[in-house]
């Protein structure tokens, strides 16, 4: 594919990725409502995605997969483990906090990519990155407190000890852990995609993530069997649209764009997810959540704007 053609289709492709990934929270919430545990959803999501990729990967890309170096395989396994942790923590967060709060926290990944770039991607830190980190921390604190406080004859908040034990705060922390994990996933992807085709890379990474999540699921005593057909339908859509279309498009772009820039494009996800949650789940974010989200997104923008 020529460089000119790539430049033309990159913006459109990234827009498609954002729209696809924005549906993930909705599909997950529907599957959870039908009784599927978070770890089951995460494991089946990556398993379905890997199975859908298998015919193409094992026919047209078999020679490439067999010729991978030990370093490539090791990094691919590490990337898959990061992806497994990302989905296990983020999907679990939706059991404890709102879609808007969860997606905003997990979308802080670009901030951490920008902060780690000096060490891992040979990029210099900027003053704007430090300011952005401060704004993101402030926004996170506002969202955490807004989920723990109630408005009744004024604003009433529990004591700090109670706040730290709250369900919403735990959910927000799980979503933040998902952001940290996706940071490792994106940074490794930037390194590997330079020398691997898209299908070979995502088949290795998704397959490793699926295997890790199956082990975690079984260790937690969860079973992937016994659910209604529509529950498996929601999870299949989760694998086909957000995973194979959304995540795979991001991984395709990593070959041509810096990891921090690709990560910045995910900032459209909180907007898309919040809009879908409002219309489909009747879930309205509070004013404090909106304010905190704006601060987090502003912080991410400041931390990442050095990427052209």
N, C-alpha and C positions, 0 to 999 in steps of 0.2 A: 504494500500500500504506500503510495507516494506521501511525502511530507505535507504537500498542499492539501491533499484529500483528508489527511488526518486532522489538520488544523480546522478544516471545514466541519467535520463531523464531531469533533471533541465537545463543543458546547452543547449540541443537541444530545449527544450520548450521555453527558453528565446530567442533563435535565431529566432524561428518561430514568437514570439511576436514582436520582432524588425522589421522583414520583413513585418508583417501585419500592424503594426502601421505606417510604412514608407509610405504606400499608402494613408494615410488619406488626406494629403495636395493635392494630385492629384485629388482625388474624389471631394474634396471640391471645388477646382478651377473649375472643369468641371461643377459642379452644379451651381456655381456662374456665370459662363459664360452663362449658360442657363437662367439666370435671377432670380434664387432663392436667397432671402435675407439670410444673415448669420444666423440670429436668427431662421429662418424657417429651415435651414439646421441642426442647432444644436438641435432644438426641435424634428424634425422628426428622426434624427439619434438615439436619446435615446428612442423615442417612438417605432420605429421599433425594436430596440434591446430588449426592454421590452416585446413587443408582441411576439417576437420569443422565448423568455425565458418562457413566461407565461404557456404554456401547461406542460412543465417539472416541473416548480416551484410549480404550483398549484396542481399537482398530486403526484409526488414522495416526495416533500418537504413541503407539506401543514402542516403536524404536527409540523415540526420544526419552520415554520413561525408563527404558532399559539402559540408556547411556548416561543417565544422571550421575554426577560425581557424588562422592560421600559427603562433601560439604553442602551441595545442593539438597541432598536428601535430608541431612541434619537440620539445615535451616528451614526446609519445608515442614518437617515434623514440629519444629519449634513454633513456626507460624500457625500450624494447625492447633497446637496446644493453646496458644494465645487466643485463637478464635473460639476454641471450646470454652475457655474461661469467660470470654466476653459474653457468649450466649447464655451460659449457665447463670452468671450473675445478673445480666441485664433482664433476661426473661423472668427470673425469680423476683426482680425488683417490682414488676408489674402486679405482683400479688399484694404489695404493701403500700404502694404510692400511686399517684395518678399518672395517666399516660403522658400528660404535658411535662410534669416534673421529671419523670423517668427519662424521657427522650432528651430533655434539655441537659440533664446531667451526663448522659451517655454521649452526648454530642460535644462534650468538652475535649474529646480526643484530639482535635487539631491543636488545642492549646499545649497539650503534653508533647505532641509531635514537634511543635515549634521549640519548646523548651529543651528537648533532648537532641535537637538537630546539631548543636555544636559538638557534641560527643560522638554521635552515631552517624550523622550525615555530613560532617565537615562544614557546617553552616554556623555563622557567627550569631551570638545572641544580640538582641537589640534592646534598647531602653523600652520600646513599646511592648516587648514581650513581658518585661517585668511588670509594667503597668497593667497589662492585660491579665496577668495572673492574679494581681490584687483585686481587680474588678470581678473576675470569675469567682474568687473565694467569697467576696462580699455577696455576690448574687446567689451563690450556693447557700450561704447562711440565711439569707432572706427567704429562699424557697423552703429550706428545712424548717424554719420557725413558722412559716405560714401554714405548713401542713400540720404542725403540732398545736397551733393556737386556734381559738374559736372566737367569733364575733358575737357577743351576747352581753348587752349593757356595757359596751366598750370592748376593747380587745383583752381577752383573758388568755394568758399563756401559762403552761405548767412550769414547775421548777426545772432547773437544768437537768437534774438527775432523771426526772420523768421524761423530758424531751429526748434524752439520749436513749431511752428505752422504748420510745414510740415506734409504732409500725411504719409510719411514713418516713421517719429519719433512717430506719434500717433499709427501707426500700431505696431511698436516695443514695445511701452509701453503696448498695449493691450496684446501682446504675453507674456510680462513679468508678467502682472497681471494673465495670465493663468498659468504661472509657480508657482506663489504664491498659487493659488487656488489648483493646483494639489498636492502641498506639504501637505496641510491639508487633502486632499483625501487619500494620501498614508499613512500618519501617523495614521489616524483613521482606515484605512484598516488593518494596521499591528496589531492594538489592537483588532479589531473585528474578524479577520480571525482565531485567535487562538481558538475561541469557536463557530464558525459558519462554515457550509459547504459553498463551493464556490457558488453553484447555489442560495442558500437562500440569501447569502450576496449580490451578484451582482443583483439579482432580486429586493431586497429592495433598493439598492443604485441607480441602473439605473432607477427604477420606480420613485423614488423621484426626481432624476435629470430631468426626462422627464416631470413630473408635473410642476416643477419649471420653466423649459424652455418654456413650453406651456403658462404659466401665463405671463412670460416676453415677449414672442412673441406677445400675444394678447394685452398686455398693450402698446406695441410699435406700434400697428395698423397693424401688419403683418398678412397675411392669408396663411395657408398651402395649399390652393386649387388653381387650375387654371394653373398648370404647365404642361409641356409636359411629356409624359410617360418616356422618357429617363432621365429627371431630377430626377424623383422619383427613377429611376433605379440606378443613381449615389449615391443617398442618401441611398438606400437599401444596396448597396455594402459597403458604409461607415459604416453602422450599422453591417453588417455581418462580414467584414474582420477586419478593425482596432478596432472596438468596441468589438464584441463577441469573436474574436480570439485573437487580440492583448491585449486589456485592461484586458480581463478575464484571460488570461494567467499570466499577471503581478499580478492580484489579487490572483490567485492560488499560485503563488510563495511567496506571502507575509506570508503565513502560515509557511513557512520553512526558510525564509531568512529575515534579517533585512530590514527595509524600505529603508534605505540609499543604501544598496546593490542592491535591486531591482530597485531603482531609477537610479543608475549608469548604469544599463544595457540599459536604454533608450538613452544613449549617441550614440548608433548606429543609431538612427532615423535621425539626421541631415544629416548623410552621405547618407543613403538610400534615403531620400527625395530629397536631392540636386541632386543626380544622376538621379532619376526619372524625376525631373523637367528639368534637362538639356536635356534629351533624348525626353521627351514627350512634354514639354512646351517650349523648346528652351530657357530656362532661365539660363543664365550664371552668376554666382556670380562674383562680382568684386574682385580684389586682396585685397582691404581693407576689404571686407566682409569675405573673406577667412582668413585673418590675425586675424580679430576680433573673428571669430568663433574658430580658434585654441586657442586663449587666453582664451576664455570662457570655452572651453572643457578642457584645461589644468587646469584652476582654479577649475572646478568641480572635476577633477581627484584628485588634491591635497587635496581638502576638504573632499573627500570621501574615500581616500585610507586607512584610518584606519579600514574600514570595511573589514573583511576577508571573 
